[in-house]
Amino acid sequence: MLSGDQVLFHVGPYNFRTRHLLVLAVLVIAFTTAFIMRSFPIKYGFYLNEFDPYFDYRATKYIVDNGLDAYLKWHDDKSWYPDGRNIPKTSQVGLHITSAFLYKIFGGNSSVLDFTIVLPVVVGSLTTIVTFALVRSLGGTTAGLFSALLIAFTPAIIQRGNLGWFKSEPLGLFLALLGLYLLISALKHRQNVAIAKALVGGLLLGLANASWGGIQYFSIPISLFFFAVTFLRKDIKIPLIVAIVFTVATLLSAGSFPRPGLSFVFGLPGIALIGGTIFLIASLILRRLSSSNTFIRNNWILLGVFFAISIGIIISGTFIGSSFRYLNAVNPFLSSQNPLVESVAEHFTPTVVDYFTDYSILLMFAGFGALMAFRHRNDMSIFSLIIGITGVYVSATFARLLVFSSIGIILLSGLGLYEITKSIINYKLTTETSQKKKKRIESEKISHTGKTVKIVYTVIVVLLISIPVLDNGLLFPQNSNWLSSADIPPSIANGGTGYRIKINDWIDALDWISTNTTSKSVIASWWDYGYWITTVGNRTSLADNATINQTRIATIAKMFMDQTENGIKIAKDLKSDYVLVYVVGQRFSGINGSELYVLGNGGDESKKQWFIRIGGFSENRYLEQDGFTPTPFFWNNTLLGHLIPFSPVSYVSNGVPSSQYQPGAMTIYSKDIKYPENGKSGPFELVYSSDSFRSSKPGLFFAVLVYKLNHQYMPKTISDPYNEIIEDKEKFSINSTMNSNVMKPTNGSKTAVINTAQGPIDVEFFPDAAPMHVANFEKLAKSGFYNGTIFHRIVKGFVIQGGDPYTKNNSNTNLWGTGGPGYAIKAEFNNIPHTRGILSMARSSDPDSAGSQFFIVLNDSRFLDNQYTVFGKVTS
């Protein structure tokens, strides 16, 4: 048998040994396995997966077709009509630029679409190699090989890097781990090599942040490591040089892109890296000023000072505010109170079951690895521990962030398996033997026993890891093992449902839109489908998955859920030409061969509760006690109820039909097209319905419906659809006259008192942040403009809004919310968050349309940040 050190051949001065061949073989297995696992969706067709990849493909193709300079100036007019979208400032620029660059090098004769479909598989498979390099630097070759194999199978990583998943995660994670490897590797080299590796590592981490915003997470463990290394190493000269170069390179790289730009440099992630680096410098100075006996104590004091400064920075808000999702990851107890954020599946909070399903036996190995890392307590083991703990911590907020817990658990599992394997390989049986026994017999016994233990160990480890990979019903729920978790159809091929089938409804519908509507047509739909409409349908959409204008999404929710005529008016106001609705359900045969249906499997009929919440309506009026079944009010009074071409005919409970809903009953529907084809006189005409809707075959159907809006139809509204809150109006309306008096400056700040029938509201202004808005409010208040106006919009737990002159003794509520002073002022968006009590300016879709209307925030509503101008706050 060949020994691991036997030389096989020479390449220059390098000796290629047997162990190198074994390492190469394992890495080939890891790469190949990862490639196969991530390619499972090919059985459903060669498509991009989910929604965002369609936009990212479109943006990448734009660079390939028009060049980088045109991309950096691109204001897209096919999305968020009529405002459009500044692409480089609102998207993952690093992903688009890098992918376009790679396509020009490796694309060959393939199309950009084909290249972007395959790219996530290649990048995800290469991540196994980078993981090997990183863990090898932390815990040795064997630990690295274990981690490379494990990451090839891990569900959370596969599901966000499989075929067609041309999104931020695969490339961002690959670049970040490569940058992390270069950082760790730099700490083990001499100065010149260390500087070079730190420089490249920082540039890659900056590019990773520009490719995926979630990479900001890595600033946390890196910063913590910079703090910890001062306690772990006596000589921190190399770590200090590496930290300075790496931090500067990361900040320059991330800051040079339109996004994240300066928000990264002067936001919490950048401050964390800068703070850790400054602590290293301060600690080095402190070490030189302190004796060996007092340094540790003084360093702890210094750490306490930095901790206090950090708390002060956070409390004072002297940084560029991070997104709510980043803040929520750092503080999982932070509540969004934003139904739009809560409606996204990847924002759901993972459960214990999710961790067990995704990691299974790895949790045990990771726990042992963490224990051994804590025992070793050197800089590499502590860094591993930091990655593991912080990864699990941030993943407790959003399901999407399970990728970070996966990295941490795989890293610690590799270390744990290495420690166990090392103990087994070094196993020797110690028994009392008579000195008269021959050494040959004792040696044979030890060798035989050692081989047995190794074989048994190998079998046990293989069996333990095989359970989550292959089990299907014994310990794991059906179709939840690691293999089946990779078998996920592209969303466009299964209609974004949980069914593992291939359908053509969406593909055909988008092709029909592209072929049969004019190039300037505007398609209204729920925001989920915006990227499909603009990229595949090649038509203009009102909203999409970027969610950059949450007010627009709320308006679309109002359109669907408000009274029918109000919804029609909103659709016309939005300049929609068509409205797209998606309904999923099952068809079966009733008595005498009639077609009956059940609804609720992933279309708009399943998302209506989010429409209700985002639109600001009360669920009690629209939904039965189960929180899902629509009430008669929904079917009779809402636009969505009229656009869904079904009506309830019976409620079945315990096999007994009834005309009235009972808790636990199943609703049975019949087909009922309220706006049929050739309905020229009505508000809508059904101009397209997908094949499975028109079919009479029993089973699942995926109805993509396109209605054409009749622009000649005049909706008969009886209220203002934008400001009316239907539920509990009497309970929450104030209907009080309002007078505003601006007081003289006190201690350098201006204040005002808004006198209402309910009592005074004291306000303090922010002239430094919004000078034009403060001056405008002061001018209007002093002129008596606000006298007699009322708070015409009251949304419980959200805002109260006033300042409309049409509310002065005017009973025509249709005009409420549309009035102003006759002019508009430019936006002065700032970094002051919309927390409880903030005074902010109302506006229309045009950012520069503010006039006299303002609102007061009743609860923290950070999703309004940088969309409305904050110019004051309520003090009492």
C-alpha positions in Angstrom: 0.0 0.0 0.0 1.3 3.5 -0.9 2.1 5.7 2.0 0.7 9.2 2.1 4.2 10.7 1.7 5.3 8.7 -1.3 6.3 11.1 -4.1 4.4 10.4 -7.4 5.9 13.0 -9.6 7.7 16.4 -9.6 6.5 19.7 -10.9 9.6 21.9 -10.7 10.6 22.0 -7.0 7.2 20.8 -5.9 6.7 17.1 -5.0 3.3 15.8 -5.8 2.6 13.1 -3.1 -0.1 10.5 -2.6 -1.9 12.6 0.0 -2.2 15.4 -2.6 -3.8 13.0 -5.0 -6.3 12.0 -2.3 -7.1 15.7 -1.5 -7.6 16.4 -5.2 -9.9 13.4 -5.5 -12.1 14.5 -2.6 -12.3 18.0 -4.0 -13.3 16.6 -7.4 -16.0 14.6 -5.6 -17.2 17.6 -3.6 -17.4 19.8 -6.8 -19.1 17.1 -8.9 -21.6 16.3 -6.2 -22.4 20.0 -5.7 -22.8 20.4 -9.4 -25.2 17.5 -9.7 -27.3 18.5 -6.6 -27.6 22.1 -7.9 -28.6 20.9 -11.3 -31.7 18.9 -10.2 -34.2 21.5 -11.5 -33.1 20.7 -15.1 -35.8 18.0 -15.2 -38.4 20.7 -15.2 -36.8 22.8 -18.0 -34.0 25.2 -18.6 -35.3 28.4 -16.8 -34.3 31.1 -14.5 -35.6 30.4 -11.0 -37.8 32.6 -8.8 -38.4 36.3 -9.6 -35.3 38.4 -9.0 -33.1 36.4 -11.4 -35.2 37.7 -14.3 -34.4 41.3 -13.4 -30.7 40.4 -12.8 -30.5 38.7 -16.1 -32.1 41.7 -17.8 -29.6 44.1 -16.1 -26.7 41.9 -17.1 -27.8 41.7 -20.7 -28.1 45.5 -20.7 -24.4 45.8 -19.8 -23.5 43.2 -22.5 -25.6 45.0 -25.1 -25.0 48.6 -24.2 -21.8 48.8 -22.2 -21.0 49.7 -18.6 -21.2 53.5 -19.0 -24.8 53.2 -20.3 -25.7 50.9 -17.4 -24.4 53.3 -14.8 -26.7 56.0 -16.3 -29.7 53.6 -16.8 -33.0 54.9 -15.6 -35.4 52.1 -16.4 -38.8 53.3 -17.7 -40.3 49.8 -17.9 -40.6 49.4 -14.1 -42.4 51.4 -11.4 -44.3 53.4 -14.0 -44.4 56.3 -14.4 -41.5 57.2 -12.1 -39.1 54.5 -13.4 -36.1 53.2 -11.5 -32.5 54.3 -11.2 -31.0 50.8 -11.7 -27.4 51.3 -10.5 -28.5 53.0 -7.3 -31.2 50.4 -6.4 -29.8 47.1 -7.5 -26.9 44.6 -7.0 -24.4 46.3 -9.3 -21.6 43.9 -8.4 -23.6 40.9 -9.6 -24.5 42.5 -12.9 -21.0 43.8 -13.7 -19.2 40.7 -12.7 -21.6 38.4 -14.6 -21.3 40.5 -17.7 -17.5 40.4 -17.4 -17.5 36.6 -17.0 -19.9 36.2 -19.9 -17.6 38.1 -22.2 -14.7 35.8 -21.2 -16.5 32.4 -20.9 -19.8 32.9 -22.6 -18.6 31.7 -26.0 -21.5 31.2 -28.4 -24.1 30.8 -25.6 -26.8 33.4 -25.0 -26.7 35.6 -22.0 -29.9 33.9 -20.7 -28.3 30.4 -20.9 -25.1 31.7 -19.3 -27.0 33.2 -16.3 -29.0 30.0 -15.9 -25.9 27.9 -15.5 -23.7 30.4 -13.7 -25.2 29.8 -10.2 -24.4 26.1 -10.5 -20.8 26.7 -11.4 -20.3 29.4 -8.7 -22.0 27.3 -6.1 -19.9 24.3 -6.9 -16.7 26.4 -6.8 -17.8 27.5 -3.3 -17.0 24.0 -2.1 -13.3 24.6 -3.1 -13.2 28.0 -1.4 -14.8 26.5 1.7 -12.0 23.8 1.7 -9.4 26.5 1.5 -10.9 28.6 4.3 -11.5 25.7 6.7 -8.0 24.3 5.9 -6.5 27.6 7.0 -8.5 27.4 10.2 -8.3 23.8 11.2 -6.2 21.8 8.7 -6.6 19.8 5.5 -8.9 17.1 6.9 -11.3 19.6 8.4 -11.3 21.4 5.1 -12.2 18.3 3.1 -15.0 17.4 5.5 -16.5 21.0 5.1 -16.1 20.9 1.3 -18.1 17.7 1.2 -20.8 18.9 3.6 -21.4 22.2 1.8 -22.1 20.2 -1.4 -25.2 18.7 0.3 -26.5 21.5 2.6 -30.1 22.4 1.7 -30.0 26.1 2.6 -27.0 26.7 0.4 -28.3 24.6 -2.5 -31.8 26.2 -2.5 -30.2 29.6 -2.9 -27.7 28.5 -5.6 -29.3 25.9 -7.8 -29.9 26.0 -11.6 -31.4 29.3 -12.6 -30.9 31.0 -9.2 -29.2 34.0 -10.8 -29.6 36.1 -7.7 -27.3 37.7 -5.2 -26.5 34.8 -2.9 -24.3 32.4 -5.0 -21.8 35.0 -6.3 -21.9 37.1 -3.1 -21.2 34.1 -0.9 -18.4 32.8 -3.1 -16.6 36.2 -3.2 -17.1 36.8 0.5 -15.7 33.3 1.5 -12.8 33.9 -0.9 -12.1 37.2 0.7 -12.4 35.7 4.2 -9.9 33.0 3.2 -7.4 35.5 2.0 -7.8 37.5 5.2 -7.1 34.4 7.4 -4.3 33.2 5.1 -2.7 36.7 5.3 -2.3 36.3 9.0 0.0 33.4 8.5 2.5 35.0 6.1 5.2 37.5 6.2 4.5 41.2 5.7 4.7 41.6 1.9 2.6 38.5 1.2 0.2 39.3 4.0 -0.4 42.8 2.6 -1.0 41.4 -0.9 -3.5 38.9 0.3 -5.3 41.3 2.6 -5.6 43.8 -0.2 -7.1 41.3 -2.6 -9.3 39.9 0.1 -10.7 43.3 1.0 -11.4 44.2 -2.6 -13.3 40.9 -3.0 -15.3 41.5 0.1 -16.3 44.9 -1.1 -17.3 43.4 -4.4 -19.3 40.8 -2.5 -21.2 43.5 -0.7 -22.0 45.2 -4.0 -23.3 41.8 -5.2 -25.5 41.0 -2.2 -26.5 43.3 0.6 -26.6 40.3 3.0 -22.8 40.1 2.9 -22.8 43.0 5.3 -23.1 40.3 7.9 -19.4 39.4 7.6 -18.5 42.8 9.0 -19.7 41.5 12.3 -17.4 38.4 12.8 -14.5 40.1 11.2 -14.8 43.1 13.6 -15.2 40.8 16.6 -12.1 38.8 15.5 -10.1 42.0 15.3 -11.1 42.7 18.9 -10.4 39.2 20.0 -7.0 38.8 18.4 -5.4 41.3 20.8 -6.1 38.9 23.6 -5.0 35.8 21.7 -1.6 36.9 20.2 1.3 38.5 21.9 2.6 39.9 18.6 -0.2 41.7 16.7 2.0 43.5 14.2 1.0 41.3 11.3 -2.7 41.2 12.3 -2.6 45.1 12.6 -1.1 45.5 9.1 -3.6 43.0 7.7 -6.6 44.6 9.4 -5.7 48.1 8.1 -5.1 47.0 4.5 -8.1 44.7 4.5 -10.5 47.3 6.0 -9.3 50.1 3.7 -9.6 47.9 0.7 -13.1 46.7 1.6 -14.3 50.3 2.3 -12.8 51.6 -1.0 -14.2 48.7 -3.0 -17.7 48.7 -1.5 -17.8 52.5 -1.5 -16.9 52.8 -5.2 -20.1 51.2 -6.4 -23.4 53.2 -6.6 -24.7 50.6 -4.2 -23.9 50.1 -1.3 -21.6 53.1 -1.8 -21.1 55.5 1.2 -24.0 53.8 3.0 -21.6 50.9 3.7 -18.6 53.1 4.6 -20.5 55.3 7.0 -23.1 52.7 8.0 -22.9 50.1 10.8 -21.0 47.5 8.7 -18.2 50.0 7.8 -18.1 51.4 11.3 -17.8 47.9 12.7 -14.7 47.2 10.5 -13.2 50.6 11.2 -13.9 50.2 15.0 -12.2 46.8 15.1 -9.1 48.1 13.2 -8.8 51.2 15.5 -9.0 48.9 18.5 -6.1 46.9 17.1 -4.1 50.1 16.8 -5.0 51.3 20.3 -4.3 47.9 21.8 -0.8 47.9 20.2 -0.1 51.3 21.7 -1.5 50.1 25.0 0.7 47.0 24.9 3.8 49.1 24.5 2.8 51.4 27.4 1.8 48.6 29.8 3.8 45.9 31.5 3.2 42.3 30.7 1.3 41.9 34.0 -1.1 44.8 33.5 -1.7 44.7 29.7 -4.6 42.2 29.8 -6.4 44.2 32.5 -5.8 47.4 30.6 -7.0 45.8 27.4 -10.2 44.8 29.0 -10.7 48.4 30.1 -10.0 49.6 26.6 -12.6 47.1 25.3 -15.1 48.5 27.7 -14.4 52.0 26.5 -14.9 50.9 22.9 -18.1 49.1 23.8 -19.5 52.3 25.5 -18.5 54.4 22.4 -20.3 51.9 20.2 -23.5 52.1 22.2 -23.3 55.9 22.1 -22.9 55.9 18.3 -25.9 53.6 18.0 -28.1 55.6 20.4 -27.1 58.9 18.8 -27.8 57.7 15.3 -24.6 59.3 14.0 -24.3 56.9 11.1 -26.1 56.3 7.8 -29.1 54.2 8.7 -29.0 50.5 7.7 -32.0 48.8 6.2 -34.5 47.3 8.5 -33.6 43.8 7.5 -29.9 44.4 8.5 -31.0 45.9 11.8 -33.4 43.1 12.4 -30.6 40.5 11.8 -28.5 42.2 14.4 -31.4 42.6 16.8 -33.8 39.6 16.2 -36.2 41.1 18.8 -36.8 44.2 16.6 -40.4 44.0 15.3 -41.0 45.1 11.7 -44.7 46.1 12.1 -44.6 46.1 8.3 -47.0 43.7 6.6 -45.1 44.0 3.4 -41.9 42.8 5.0 -43.8 40.0 6.8 -45.5 38.9 3.7 -42.3 37.7 2.0 -41.7 34.0 2.5 -37.9 34.4 2.9 -38.5 36.8 5.8 -40.2 34.2 7.9 -38.5 33.3 11.1 -36.9 29.8 11.0 -38.1 27.3 13.6 -36.3 24.6 15.5 -37.7 22.1 12.9 -36.0 24.1 10.1 -32.6 23.8 11.8 -33.0 20.1 12.4 -34.2 19.5 8.8 -31.4 21.5 7.3 -28.5 20.3 9.5 -29.6 17.1 11.4 -26.5 15.2 12.6 -24.3 18.2 11.7 -25.6 19.9 14.8 -23.9 17.3 16.9 -20.6 17.5 15.0 -20.8 21.3 15.1 -21.3 21.3 18.8 -18.3 19.1 19.3 -16.3 21.4 17.0 -17.3 24.4 19.0 -16.2 22.7 22.2 -12.8 21.8 20.7 -12.4 25.3 19.4 -13.1 26.8 22.8 -10.6 24.4 24.3 -7.8 25.3 21.9 -8.5 29.1 22.2 -6.0 30.2 19.6 -6.8 32.9 17.0 -7.9 30.4 14.3 -10.2 28.4 16.6 -11.8 31.5 18.1 -12.4 32.9 14.6 -14.2 29.6 13.8 -16.2 29.9 16.9 -17.2 33.5 16.1 -18.3 32.6 12.6 -20.4 29.7 14.0 -22.1 31.6 16.7 -22.8 34.8 14.8 -24.0 32.8 11.8 -26.6 31.0 13.8 -27.5 34.2 15.6 -28.3 36.3 12.5 -30.1 33.3 10.9 -32.7 33.3 13.7 -34.4 36.3 12.1 -35.0 35.5 8.4 -35.2 32.1 6.6 -33.0 33.7 3.8 -30.1 34.1 6.3 -29.9 30.3 7.0 -27.1 30.5 4.5 -25.0 32.1 7.2 -25.9 29.5 9.9 -25.0 26.9 7.2 -21.5 28.3 6.8 -21.0 28.4 10.5 -22.3 25.0 11.2 -20.4 23.4 8.3 -17.2 25.1 9.4 -17.6 23.8 13.0 -18.8 20.4 11.8 -15.6 20.1 9.7 -13.5 20.9 12.7 -15.5 18.5 14.9 -15.2 15.6 12.4 -11.5 16.3 12.1 -11.0 16.1 15.9 -13.0 12.8 16.1 -11.2 11.3 13.1 -7.8 12.3 14.4 -8.6 10.5 17.7 -9.7 7.4 15.8 -6.7 7.3 13.5 -4.3 7.7 16.4 -6.2 5.0 18.3 -4.0 2.4 20.1 -5.1 -0.3 22.5 -3.4 -0.2 25.8 -3.6 -3.5 27.7 -1.5 -5.2 30.3 0.6 -7.8 28.6 3.0 -10.2 30.0 6.6 -9.4 29.2 6.9 -13.0 28.2 4.5 -12.4 25.2 6.2 -11.7 22.0 6.2 -8.2 20.6 5.0 -9.5 17.3 1.7 -10.9 18.8 1.0 -7.6 20.7 1.7 -5.6 17.6 -0.6 -7.7 15.5 -3.4 -7.3 18.1 -3.1 -3.6 18.3 -3.0 -3.3 14.5 -6.1 -5.6 14.1 -8.1 -3.8 16.8 -7.1 -0.4 15.3 -8.4 -1.4 11.9 -11.7 -2.6 13.4 -12.3 0.6 15.2 -11.5 2.7 12.1 -13.9 0.6 9.9 -16.7 0.8 12.5 -16.1 4.5 12.8 -16.3 5.1 9.1 -19.5 3.0 8.8 -21.1 4.9 11.6 -20.2 8.4 10.2 -21.4 7.4 6.7 -24.7 6.1 8.1 -25.3 9.2 10.3 -24.7 11.5 7.4 -26.8 9.3 5.1 -29.9 9.7 7.3 -30.6 13.3 6.4 -29.5 12.8 2.8 -31.7 9.7 2.0 -34.3 9.4 4.7 -37.8 10.0 3.4 -40.4 9.5 6.1 -38.6 7.8 9.0 -37.1 10.9 10.7 -37.8 13.6 8.2 -41.1 14.6 6.7 -41.9 13.4 3.2 -39.8 15.0 0.6 -37.7 17.0 3.1 -34.4 15.1 3.1 -31.3 16.8 1.7 -31.7 15.2 -1.8 -35.3 16.0 -2.3 -34.8 19.6 -1.0 -32.7 20.2 -4.1 -35.5 19.0 -6.3 -37.3 22.3 -6.5 -38.9 23.4 -9.8 -38.2 26.9 -11.2 -41.0 29.2 -10.0 -42.1 30.1 -13.5 -42.5 26.4 -14.3 -44.7 25.6 -11.3 -46.4 28.9 -10.9 -44.6 29.8 -7.7 -46.4 27.0 -5.9 -45.1 24.1 -3.8 -46.0 21.5 -6.5 -43.2 19.6 -8.1 -44.7 19.7 -11.6 -44.1 21.5 -14.9 -46.8 23.8 -16.3 -46.8 26.3 -19.2 -49.5 28.7 -17.9 -47.2 31.5 -16.9 -44.8 31.0 -19.9 -47.7 31.1 -22.3 -49.4 34.1 -20.6 -46.2 36.2 -20.7 -45.7 35.2 -24.3 -49.3 36.3 -25.1 -48.6 39.7 -23.3 -45.4 40.2 -25.3 -47.2 39.4 -28.6 -50.7 40.8 -28.2 -50.3 44.0 -26.3 -48.8 47.3 -27.6 -45.2 48.1 -26.6 -46.4 51.0 -24.4 -48.9 49.0 -22.5 -48.8 49.2 -18.7 -49.7 46.0 -16.8 -51.0 46.2 -13.2 -50.5 43.2 -11.0 -49.4 42.2 -7.5 -45.7 43.1 -7.1 -44.6 39.5 -7.1 -45.0 39.3 -10.9 -43.4 42.6 -11.9 -40.0 41.1 -12.9 -41.7 38.5 -15.1 -43.8 41.1 -16.8 -40.9 43.4 -17.6 -38.4 40.8 -18.6 -40.4 37.9 -20.2 -43.5 39.9 -21.1 -41.4 42.9 -22.2 -44.0 45.3 -20.9 -44.1 48.1 -18.3 -45.1 47.2 -14.7 -46.3 49.3 -11.8 -44.3 47.5 -9.1 -41.9 44.6 -8.7 -39.8 42.6 -6.2 -37.5 45.5 -5.6 -40.2 47.0 -3.3 -38.5 50.4 -3.7 -41.8 52.3 -3.4 -43.8 50.7 -0.7 -46.5 53.3 -1.0 -47.1 52.2 -4.6 -47.5 48.6 -3.4 -50.0 49.7 -0.7 -51.9 51.6 -3.5 -52.1 48.4 -5.6 -53.3 46.6 -2.5 -56.0 49.2 -2.1 -56.9 48.8 -5.8 -57.6 45.1 -5.3 -59.2 45.3 -1.9 -61.2 48.5 -1.9 -64.8 48.8 -3.1 -65.0 47.8 -6.7 -65.6 51.3 -8.2 -62.8 52.7 -6.0 -60.5 50.0 -7.2 -61.3 50.8 -10.8 -60.6 54.4 -10.2 -57.2 53.6 -8.8 -56.4 51.3 -11.8 -57.2 54.2 -14.1 -55.3 56.7 -12.0 -52.2 54.4 -12.2 -52.6 54.5 -16.1 -53.0 50.8 -16.2 -54.0 49.3 -19.6 -54.3 45.7 -18.3 -54.7 44.0 -14.9 -53.2 40.6 -14.3 -54.7 38.2 -11.7 -53.4 34.8 -10.8 -55.6 32.1 -9.2 -54.6 28.5 -8.2 -57.0 25.7 -7.2 -58.3 22.3 -8.1 -61.2 21.2 -10.4 -63.4 18.2 -9.8 -66.7 16.9 -11.1 -69.9 17.5 -9.1 -73.3 16.1 -9.4 -74.6 15.7 -13.0 -71.1 16.4 -14.3 -70.9 20.0 -13.2 -67.5 21.5 -12.6 -66.7 22.5 -9.1 -63.6 24.0 -7.6 -61.6 24.6 -4.4 -59.2 27.6 -4.3 -56.1 28.4 -2.3 -52.8 27.0 -3.4 -50.4 29.8 -4.1 -52.1 32.5 -6.3 -53.6 35.8 -5.4 -56.4 34.0 -3.7 -53.8 32.8 -1.1 -52.2 36.2 -0.8 -55.3 38.3 -0.3 -54.8 38.5 3.5 -51.5 40.3 2.8 -53.4 42.6 0.3 -55.7 43.4 3.1 -53.0 44.2 5.7 -50.7 46.1 3.3 -53.7 48.1 2.1 -54.6 49.1 5.6 -57.9 47.3 5.9 -59.5 45.2 8.6 -59.3 41.5 8.0 -62.6 40.9 10.0 -64.6 42.4 7.1 -63.0 40.4 4.4 -62.1 37.0 6.0 -63.9 34.4 8.0 -62.8 33.2 11.4 -60.1 30.9 9.9 -58.3 34.0 8.6 -58.3 32.6 5.0 -61.9 32.0 3.7 -63.3 35.1 2.0 -66.5 36.6 3.4 -69.5 37.5 1.2 -68.3 41.1 1.5 -65.1 40.2 -0.2 -66.9 38.6 -3.2 -69.5 41.3 -3.5 -67.6 44.5 -2.8 -63.9 44.3 -3.7 -62.3 44.5 -7.1 -60.3 41.4 -6.5 -63.5 39.5 -5.7 -64.8 40.5 -9.1 -61.6 39.8 -10.9 -61.3 36.2 -9.5 -63.6 34.3 -11.9 -65.2 32.1 -9.2 -68.0 32.4 -6.7 -68.8 30.3 -3.6 -71.7 27.9 -4.0 -71.4 25.8 -0.8 -69.5 25.3 2.5 -68.8 21.7 3.3 -68.2 20.7 6.9 -67.8 17.0 7.9 -69.3 16.0 4.5 -72.4 18.1 5.0 -72.9 21.1 2.6 -74.3 24.4 3.9 -75.1 27.8 2.4 -73.5 29.5 5.4 -69.8 29.3 6.5 -69.0 27.2 9.6 -65.6 27.1 11.2 -63.5 24.4 9.6 -65.7 24.2 6.5 -64.3 23.8 3.0 -65.6 26.3 0.4 -66.8 25.0 -2.9 -66.8 27.3 -5.9 -68.2 27.4 -9.4 -66.8 29.3 -12.3 -68.2 32.8 -12.5 -66.5 35.3 -14.9 -67.8 38.7 -13.9 -66.0 40.6 -16.6 -66.3 38.3 -19.6 -64.8 38.6 -23.0 -66.4 41.1 -25.3 -67.7 43.0 -22.3 -67.1 46.3 -24.0 -69.5 48.4 -21.8 -68.1 47.3 -18.5 -64.9 48.4 -16.7 -62.9 45.3 -17.6 -62.8 42.7 -20.4 -61.2 39.2 -19.9 -58.8 39.1 -22.9 -56.7 36.2 -21.9 -56.9 33.1 -19.7 -54.3 30.4 -19.5 -54.9 26.8 -20.7 -55.4 25.1 -17.4 -58.2 27.5 -16.6 -60.0 26.8 -19.8 -59.6 23.1 -19.5 -62.3 20.9 -18.1 -59.9 18.2 -17.0 -60.1 17.4 -13.2 -57.1 18.3 -11.2 -54.9 21.3 -10.5 -55.3 24.5 -12.5 -53.1 27.6 -12.6 -55.2 30.4 -14.0 -53.2 33.4 -15.3 -55.9 36.0 -16.2 -55.4 39.2 -18.1 -58.1 41.9 -18.1 -58.2 44.9 -20.4 -59.2 48.1 -18.7 -61.9 50.2 -20.4 -60.5 53.7 -20.2 -63.9 55.1 -21.3 -65.6 53.7 -18.2 -66.3 56.3 -15.5 -66.2 54.7 -12.0 -69.0 55.7 -9.7 -67.0 56.3 -6.5 -68.7 57.5 -3.3 -65.5 58.1 -1.3 -61.8 58.9 -1.7 -60.2 55.5 -2.4 -56.8 56.7 -1.3 -57.6 58.0 2.2 -60.7 56.1 3.2 -60.1 53.4 5.8 -63.2 51.4 5.7 -63.0 49.6 9.0 -63.8 51.2 12.4 -64.0 54.7 10.8 -66.2 56.1 13.6 -64.0 54.7 16.3 -60.8 56.3 15.0 -61.8 59.5 13.2 -61.0 62.7 15.1 -62.8 65.2 12.9 -61.4 68.0 14.8 -60.5 71.5 13.6 -56.8 72.3 13.7 -54.8 75.4 14.1 -51.0 75.6 13.9 -49.0 78.3 15.6 -45.2 78.5 15.0 -43.4 79.6 18.1 -40.2 81.7 18.3 -36.9 79.8 18.3 -36.0 78.4 21.7 -32.4 77.2 22.3 -31.7 77.3 18.6 -34.7 75.3 17.5 -38.2 76.1 16.3 -41.4 74.6 17.7 -45.1 74.7 17.0 -48.3 73.9 18.7 -51.1 72.1 16.7 -54.3 72.9 18.6 -57.1 70.3 18.1 -60.4 69.6 19.8 -58.6 66.6 21.4 -55.9 68.9 22.9 -52.6 70.4 21.8 -49.8 68.6 19.9 -46.4 70.1 20.5 -43.9 69.8 17.6 -40.2 70.5 17.3 -38.7 71.1 13.8 -35.5 70.0 12.1 -34.5 73.0 10.0 -31.0 71.6 9.5 -32.4 68.4 7.9 -35.2 70.0 5.9 -35.0 73.8 5.8 -37.4 74.3 2.9 -40.1 72.1 4.5 -39.8 73.8 7.9 -40.0 77.3 6.2 -43.0 76.2 4.2 -44.9 74.9 7.2 -44.0 78.1 9.1 -45.3 80.3 6.3 -48.6 78.3 5.9 -49.2 78.2 9.7 -48.6 82.0 10.2 -50.9 82.8 7.2 -53.7 80.8 8.9 -53.7 78.2 6.0 -54.2 75.3 8.4 -56.9 76.9 10.5 -60.1 74.8 10.3 -58.5 71.9 8.5 -58.9 68.4 10.0 -57.0 65.2 10.2 -58.7 63.5 7.3 -56.7 60.3 7.3 -56.4 58.2 10.5 -54.9 54.7 10.3 -54.7 52.9 13.6 -51.1 52.1 14.6 -49.7 53.8 11.5 -50.3 57.6 10.9 -52.6 60.5 11.2 -52.6 62.9 8.2 -53.8 66.5 7.8 -53.2 69.8 6.2 -55.6 69.6 3.3 -57.5 72.8 2.7 -60.4 70.9 1.1 -61.3 69.6 4.6 -62.4 73.1 5.7 -66.1 72.9 6.1 -66.3 70.8 2.9 -68.6 67.8 3.0 -67.3 66.5 -0.4 -65.0 63.8 1.0 -64.1 62.8 -2.5 -61.7 65.7 -2.6 -60.1 65.1 0.8 -56.4 64.2 0.4 -56.1 66.0 -3.0 -55.7 69.6 -1.8 -52.6 71.7 -1.4 -51.3 75.3 -1.4 -51.2 75.5 -5.2 -47.5 74.8 -5.4 -45.0 72.0 -4.6 -41.6 71.9 -3.0 -38.6 69.7 -3.7 -38.0 66.6 -1.6 -35.4 66.9 1.2 -35.0 63.2 2.1 -32.7 62.7 5.0 -31.5 59.9 7.3 -33.9 60.6 10.2 -35.9 57.4 10.7 -39.7 57.4 10.7 -40.1 56.4 14.4 -43.1 57.0 16.6 -43.9 60.7 16.8 -42.1 61.8 13.6 -43.6 64.6 11.6 -43.2 64.0 7.9 -44.5 65.4 4.6 -47.1 63.7 2.5 -46.8 63.6 -1.3 -48.0 61.8 -4.4 -45.9 59.4 -6.5 -43.7 62.4 -7.5 -41.1 62.8 -4.8 -41.1 66.6 -5.4 -44.9 67.0 -5.0 -45.2 67.9 -1.3 -47.2 71.0 -0.5 -49.2 71.4 2.7 -50.3 67.9 3.8 -48.3 66.2 6.5 -48.5 63.2 8.7 -47.5 62.1 12.2 -46.2 58.6 12.7 -48.0 56.6 15.4 -45.6 53.6 15.5 -42.2 53.0 14.1 -42.5 52.7 10.3 -38.9 52.5 9.0 -40.1 51.4 5.6 -41.0 55.0 5.0 -37.4 56.1 5.4 -35.9 58.0 2.5 -39.2 58.1 0.7 -40.8 61.0 2.6 -39.2 64.1 4.0 -39.0 64.2 7.8 -39.0 67.8 9.1 -40.0 67.5 12.8 -41.2 65.4 15.7 -43.9 65.5 18.3 -42.5 66.3 21.7 -45.8 66.0 23.7 
